[in-house]
Amino acid sequence: MRRRIGTIVGLSALLVATALTGAGAMTASAAPAAGSRADASDAVLTAMVHDLGLTPTQAHQRLRQQAAATTLSPKARKAAGSSYGGSWFDQADGKLVVAVTDAHAAAAVAKTGATTKVVARTAEQLDAAKSAIDTLARQHKAPAGVSSWGVDLQSDQVVIDVRADQAQDAAVRAFVARAERGDTARAVTVRTTTAAAPTTLSAGTVGGDPFTSHGIRCSIGFSVIGGFVTAGHCSQQGAAVYGWDGSYVGDFQAGTFPGNDYSWVNVGSGWWTVNVVLGWGTVSDVLVHGSNVAPVGSSVCRSGSTTHWHCGTILGTNETVNYSEGSVYGLTETNVCAEPGDSGGSFISGDQAQGVTSGGYGDCTSGGETWFQPVNPILSAYGLTLQTS
């Protein structure tokens, strides 16, 4: 679902080897003492003021509104029943919007406190249309001119993004024509984009980086009991992983890419895990308290070893991104920038873990978009438990 809206501490998930002080671009600091949930929100608030152009009062209000919308979402979805057409956070009025396909369901949803919008298609129907394109891509590899596709709830459509400079390419036109056939054809629309092709965001080994393995550098996403999770394209089965100081941390236990983009590493050899996301001195380090999924339209921040801390907005969920290595399904789209080496890094909304950086286009000078692999499917796939406090 998509929505368009006009200090290293060991590793980026704060895997600390030794208690050092003097945080800087190439140094580590001691793990912070456990703080309150307000501390975590204050750190994100500071970044929202910096990156989103909000006043402190506006940022604090949005955090409260987003938390309320996230809590309300399951109740509102239940009230919508089979009429449910998806939901998103409206930044303008600070409320959860729930799409429904009939007036009776709209009345039931309104009683929960959510705003409603009547649409033609249910979320299930839109997801089916999107899944049909996923199946097509598995059968006929999507050409490079097709950047991504996903559900846009506000337009009640499945949107295929095609690069403008390749829109007339024969392979692109053939893929789009196949996507527009069948029972779901009316739900599909094509949009041209001038953005560059999305790419993954790993980088070559550089001394002192937070996490290196088999010749690449990436960033850690989140600590789990016994290890950490990161992007799948950063992994190599059984490969050794080294921390910011070059010392051995653990090994890749499992990973998958493309299709999905996730992996996990066990932690030992004197390293341990902490439920913190690095603020890189831009903000205070953020404590992770859970992994409740923030709705589309919510503010979200990213921590990575190259470009450090940046914030933006969740634009869409369950999107498919067509990398040169193959398509990856079920990603979340944001307008947060990222660059090579940020792969695998943390996406967090408030104090809730959202996912690990997968790839994107652009950079943190001119701007761009980045997709993340949601964290809950990673935990489920490998039977892992997010480390929280």
C-alpha positions as CSV (number, residue, x, y, z in Angstrom):
1,M,0.0,0.0,0.0
2,R,1.5,3.4,-1.0
3,R,0.6,6.9,-0.2
4,R,2.2,9.9,-2.0
5,I,2.8,13.0,0.3
6,G,3.5,16.2,-1.4
7,T,28.1,8.8,17.0
8,I,28.7,5.1,16.1
9,V,28.0,2.9,19.1
10,G,29.5,-0.4,17.9
11,L,26.9,-1.3,15.3
12,S,23.9,0.7,14.2
13,A,21.6,-1.4,16.4
14,L,24.0,-0.7,19.2
15,L,25.8,-4.0,19.6
16,V,28.6,-2.8,21.9
17,A,31.8,-4.7,22.3
18,T,33.4,-2.6,25.1
19,A,32.4,0.3,27.2
20,L,34.2,3.2,25.5
21,T,33.4,7.0,25.6
22,G,33.9,9.9,23.3
23,A,31.4,9.1,20.6
24,G,32.4,10.2,17.1
25,A,32.2,9.1,13.5
26,M,34.7,6.3,13.9
27,T,34.4,5.5,17.6
28,A,32.1,3.7,20.0
29,S,30.5,4.8,23.2
30,A,29.1,3.0,26.1
31,A,25.6,1.6,26.0
32,P,23.3,4.2,27.5
33,A,21.5,3.5,30.7
34,A,17.9,2.4,30.4
35,G,15.6,5.4,29.9
36,S,11.9,6.2,29.7
37,R,9.7,6.0,26.7
38,A,9.6,9.8,26.7
39,D,13.4,9.8,26.2
40,A,13.0,7.8,23.0
41,S,10.2,10.1,21.8
42,D,12.3,13.2,22.5
43,A,15.1,11.9,20.3
44,V,12.7,11.2,17.4
45,L,11.0,14.6,18.0
46,T,14.3,16.4,17.6
47,A,14.9,14.6,14.3
48,M,11.4,15.4,13.1
49,V,11.9,19.1,13.7
50,H,15.2,18.9,11.8
51,D,14.1,16.8,8.8
52,L,10.3,17.5,8.5
53,G,10.3,21.2,9.1
54,L,8.0,20.9,12.1
55,T,8.0,23.0,15.3
56,P,8.7,21.1,18.5
57,T,5.0,21.5,19.4
58,Q,3.9,20.1,16.0
59,A,6.3,17.2,16.2
60,H,5.2,16.3,19.7
61,Q,1.6,16.4,18.6
62,R,2.2,14.2,15.6
63,L,3.9,11.6,17.7
64,R,0.9,11.5,20.0
65,Q,-1.5,11.3,17.1
66,Q,0.5,8.6,15.3
67,A,0.6,6.5,18.5
68,A,-3.2,6.9,18.9
69,A,-3.7,5.9,15.2
70,T,-1.5,2.8,15.6
71,T,-3.4,1.7,18.7
72,L,-6.8,2.4,17.1
73,S,-6.0,0.6,13.8
74,P,-6.8,-3.0,14.8
75,K,-10.1,-2.0,16.4
76,A,-11.2,0.0,13.4
77,R,-10.2,-2.8,11.0
78,K,-12.3,-5.2,13.0
79,A,-15.3,-2.8,12.8
80,A,-14.9,-2.6,9.0
81,G,-15.2,-6.4,8.6
82,S,-15.2,-7.7,5.1
83,S,-15.7,-4.1,3.8
84,Y,-12.2,-3.1,4.9
85,G,-10.3,-1.2,2.2
86,G,-7.1,-0.3,4.1
87,S,-6.1,2.5,6.4
88,W,-3.6,5.4,6.7
89,F,-2.6,8.2,8.9
90,D,-3.8,11.7,7.7
91,Q,-1.1,14.2,8.7
92,A,-3.5,17.1,8.0
93,D,-6.1,16.2,10.7
94,G,-3.9,13.8,12.7
95,K,-6.4,11.0,12.5
96,L,-6.6,7.4,11.2
97,V,-8.5,7.1,8.0
98,V,-10.2,3.8,7.2
99,A,-11.4,3.0,3.7
100,V,-14.6,0.9,3.5
101,T,-16.8,-0.3,0.6
102,D,-20.2,0.3,2.1
103,A,-22.0,2.9,4.3
104,H,-23.0,0.5,7.0
105,A,-19.4,-0.4,7.7
106,A,-18.5,3.3,7.6
107,A,-20.9,4.0,10.4
108,A,-19.4,1.1,12.5
109,V,-15.9,2.3,11.9
110,A,-16.8,5.9,12.7
111,K,-17.9,4.8,16.2
112,T,-14.4,3.7,16.9
113,G,-13.1,7.3,16.4
114,A,-11.5,6.8,13.0
115,T,-12.4,8.9,9.9
116,T,-13.9,6.9,7.0
117,K,-13.7,7.0,3.2
118,V,-16.0,4.9,0.9
119,V,-14.1,3.2,-1.9
120,A,-14.9,0.7,-4.7
121,R,-12.4,-2.1,-3.7
122,T,-11.6,-3.9,-0.5
123,A,-8.0,-4.2,0.6
124,E,-8.2,-7.9,-0.1
125,Q,-9.2,-7.1,-3.8
126,L,-6.3,-4.7,-4.1
127,D,-3.9,-7.1,-2.6
128,A,-5.1,-9.8,-5.0
129,A,-4.4,-7.4,-8.0
130,K,-1.0,-6.6,-6.6
131,S,-0.3,-10.3,-6.0
132,A,-1.2,-11.1,-9.6
133,I,1.6,-8.7,-10.8
134,D,4.0,-10.4,-8.3
135,T,3.1,-13.8,-10.0
136,L,3.6,-12.2,-13.4
137,A,7.1,-11.0,-12.3
138,R,8.0,-14.5,-11.1
139,Q,7.0,-15.9,-14.5
140,H,8.4,-13.1,-16.6
141,K,11.2,-11.2,-14.9
142,A,10.2,-7.5,-14.7
143,P,12.3,-5.4,-17.0
144,A,14.6,-2.8,-15.6
145,G,12.3,0.0,-16.8
146,V,9.7,-1.1,-14.3
147,S,10.8,0.2,-10.9
148,S,8.2,-1.0,-8.5
149,W,4.5,-1.6,-7.9
150,G,2.1,-1.5,-5.0
151,V,-1.3,-0.6,-3.6
152,D,-2.2,3.1,-3.4
153,L,-5.1,3.0,-1.0
154,Q,-6.1,6.7,-1.4
155,S,-6.6,6.3,-5.1
156,D,-8.0,2.8,-4.7
157,Q,-5.5,1.5,-7.3
158,V,-2.5,-0.7,-7.8
159,V,0.2,1.6,-9.2
160,I,3.0,0.4,-11.4
161,D,5.9,2.8,-11.5
162,V,7.7,2.9,-14.9
163,R,10.8,4.9,-15.6
164,A,10.0,7.7,-18.1
165,D,13.1,7.1,-20.2
166,Q,12.1,3.5,-20.8
167,A,8.3,3.8,-20.9
168,Q,8.2,2.9,-24.6
169,D,10.7,0.0,-24.3
170,A,9.1,-3.1,-25.8
171,A,9.8,-5.3,-22.7
172,V,8.2,-2.6,-20.4
173,R,5.1,-2.3,-22.6
174,A,4.7,-6.1,-22.8
175,F,5.0,-6.4,-19.0
176,V,2.5,-3.6,-18.4
177,A,0.1,-5.1,-20.9
178,R,0.2,-8.4,-19.1
179,A,-0.4,-6.7,-15.8
180,E,-3.5,-4.9,-17.1
181,R,-5.2,-8.1,-18.3
182,G,-7.7,-10.2,-16.5
183,D,-10.2,-9.7,-13.7
184,T,-8.0,-7.2,-11.8
185,A,-7.3,-4.9,-14.8
186,R,-9.5,-2.0,-13.7
187,A,-7.5,-1.9,-10.4
188,V,-4.2,-1.3,-12.2
189,T,-2.8,2.1,-13.3
190,V,0.6,3.0,-14.6
191,R,2.6,6.0,-13.5
192,T,5.8,7.3,-15.1
193,T,8.7,8.5,-12.9
194,T,11.8,10.4,-13.6
195,A,13.5,8.8,-10.6
196,A,16.6,6.6,-11.0
197,A,16.2,2.8,-10.8
198,P,16.2,1.6,-7.2
199,T,19.3,-0.2,-6.0
200,T,20.4,-1.9,-2.8
201,L,22.6,0.1,-0.5
202,S,25.6,-2.0,0.5
203,A,29.1,-0.8,0.1
204,G,32.8,-1.9,-0.1
205,T,34.8,-2.5,3.1
206,V,36.1,0.7,4.8
207,G,38.2,0.6,8.0
208,G,36.3,1.4,11.2
209,D,32.8,0.8,9.8
210,P,30.2,-0.7,12.1
211,F,29.7,-4.0,10.3
212,T,31.7,-5.7,7.6
213,S,31.5,-9.2,6.1
214,H,32.9,-10.9,2.9
215,G,34.1,-7.6,1.4
216,I,30.9,-5.5,2.0
217,R,29.8,-3.0,4.5
218,C,26.2,-2.7,5.8
219,S,24.4,-1.5,8.9
220,I,22.7,-3.4,11.7
221,G,18.9,-3.2,12.0
222,F,17.7,-4.3,15.4
223,S,19.0,-6.4,18.2
224,V,17.2,-9.7,18.8
225,I,17.7,-12.2,21.6
226,G,21.0,-13.8,20.6
227,G,21.9,-11.6,17.7
228,F,20.7,-9.0,15.3
229,V,18.8,-8.7,12.0
230,T,19.8,-6.9,8.9
231,A,19.2,-6.9,5.1
232,G,19.4,-10.2,3.2
233,H,21.5,-8.8,0.4
234,C,24.2,-8.1,2.9
235,S,24.4,-11.8,3.9
236,Q,26.4,-14.8,2.9
237,Q,25.5,-18.1,4.6
238,G,28.0,-18.8,7.3
239,A,30.2,-15.8,6.6
240,A,32.0,-14.1,9.5
241,V,30.8,-10.7,10.6
242,Y,33.2,-8.1,12.1
243,G,32.3,-5.0,14.2
244,W,33.4,-1.4,14.1
245,D,36.8,-2.3,15.6
246,G,37.5,-5.2,13.3
247,S,36.8,-7.8,16.0
248,Y,34.8,-10.9,15.3
249,V,31.1,-10.6,16.2
250,G,29.4,-13.7,14.9
251,D,28.3,-15.4,11.7
252,F,25.4,-15.1,9.3
253,Q,22.9,-17.8,10.4
254,A,20.4,-17.3,7.5
255,G,19.5,-14.9,4.8
256,T,17.4,-14.5,1.7
257,F,17.5,-12.2,-1.3
258,P,15.9,-11.5,-3.7
259,G,12.2,-12.4,-3.0
260,N,12.7,-11.2,0.6
261,D,15.5,-9.1,1.9
262,Y,16.4,-10.2,5.4
263,S,19.0,-12.1,7.4
264,W,20.3,-12.5,10.9
265,V,23.6,-12.9,12.7
266,N,24.4,-14.5,16.0
267,V,26.3,-12.4,18.5
268,G,29.1,-13.7,20.9
269,S,32.8,-13.3,21.4
270,G,32.4,-10.6,24.0
271,W,29.7,-8.7,22.1
272,W,26.2,-8.3,23.4
273,T,22.9,-6.9,22.2
274,V,21.2,-3.7,23.4
275,N,17.7,-2.5,22.5
276,V,18.9,0.9,21.1
277,V,19.0,2.6,17.7
278,L,21.9,4.9,17.2
279,G,21.2,8.6,16.9
280,W,24.7,9.5,15.6
281,G,24.8,12.6,17.7
282,T,22.0,14.1,15.7
283,V,19.5,12.9,18.3
284,S,19.9,10.9,21.5
285,D,20.1,7.2,21.0
286,V,16.5,5.7,20.8
287,L,15.3,2.8,23.0
288,V,13.3,0.2,21.2
289,H,10.1,-0.8,23.1
290,G,8.3,-2.9,20.4
291,S,7.4,-3.4,16.8
292,N,3.9,-2.2,16.3
293,V,3.4,-1.3,12.6
294,A,2.9,2.4,12.0
295,P,0.3,3.3,9.4
296,V,1.0,4.9,6.0
297,G,1.4,8.6,6.5
298,S,3.3,8.2,9.8
299,S,6.7,9.8,10.3
300,V,9.6,7.4,10.4
301,C,13.3,7.8,11.0
302,R,16.3,5.8,9.7
303,S,19.7,5.1,11.2
304,G,22.6,4.0,9.0
305,S,26.4,3.8,9.0
306,T,26.9,6.1,6.0
307,T,24.4,8.9,6.3
308,H,23.5,8.5,9.9
309,W,20.1,9.7,11.0
310,H,17.3,11.0,8.7
311,C,13.5,11.1,8.9
312,G,10.6,11.2,6.6
313,T,7.2,9.7,5.9
314,I,5.9,6.2,5.3
315,L,4.5,6.3,1.7
316,G,3.3,2.7,1.1
317,T,3.4,-0.9,2.3
318,N,3.5,-4.3,0.7
319,E,5.3,-3.0,-2.4
320,T,7.4,-4.9,-4.8
321,V,10.7,-3.4,-5.9
322,N,12.5,-4.5,-9.0
323,Y,16.2,-4.5,-8.3
324,S,18.8,-5.6,-10.9
325,E,19.3,-8.8,-8.8
326,G,15.5,-9.6,-8.9
327,S,12.2,-8.5,-7.4
328,V,11.7,-8.2,-3.6
329,Y,8.2,-8.4,-2.3
330,G,6.4,-6.9,0.8
331,L,8.6,-3.8,1.2
332,T,7.6,-0.5,2.7
333,E,8.2,2.7,0.8
334,T,9.4,6.0,2.4
335,N,10.8,9.3,1.4
336,V,13.7,9.0,3.7
337,C,17.1,9.3,2.0
338,A,19.9,6.7,2.1
339,E,23.2,5.9,0.5
340,P,25.5,2.9,0.0
341,G,26.5,1.3,3.4
342,D,23.1,2.2,5.0
343,S,21.7,-1.2,3.9
344,G,20.3,-3.2,6.8
345,G,20.0,-0.1,9.1
346,S,17.1,0.6,11.4
347,F,13.8,2.2,10.5
348,I,11.9,3.3,13.6
349,S,8.7,5.3,14.3
350,G,8.6,6.7,17.8
351,D,9.9,3.8,19.9
352,Q,8.6,1.1,17.6
353,A,10.9,-0.9,15.3
354,Q,9.6,-0.9,11.7
355,G,12.2,-2.5,9.5
356,V,15.6,-2.7,8.0
357,T,16.9,-0.7,5.0
358,S,16.6,-2.5,1.7
359,G,17.3,-0.1,-1.1
360,G,16.2,3.0,-3.0
361,Y,17.3,5.8,-5.3
362,G,18.8,9.2,-4.8
363,D,21.0,10.4,-2.0
364,C,21.0,12.5,1.1
365,T,22.1,15.6,-0.8
366,S,19.5,15.7,-3.5
367,G,16.9,13.5,-1.8
368,G,15.3,10.3,-2.9
369,E,13.2,7.4,-1.6
370,T,14.1,4.2,0.3
371,W,12.3,1.0,0.9
372,F,12.6,-1.1,4.1
373,Q,12.0,-4.8,4.8
374,P,9.4,-4.9,7.7
375,V,10.9,-6.3,10.8
376,N,8.0,-8.5,12.0
377,P,8.2,-10.9,9.0
378,I,11.9,-11.3,9.8
379,L,11.2,-12.2,13.4
380,S,8.5,-14.7,12.3
381,A,10.6,-16.3,9.5
382,Y,13.5,-17.1,11.9
383,G,11.7,-17.5,15.2
384,L,13.5,-14.5,16.7
385,T,12.5,-12.2,19.5
386,L,13.1,-8.5,19.3
387,Q,15.1,-7.2,22.2
388,T,13.0,-4.5,24.0
389,S,12.8,-3.0,27.4
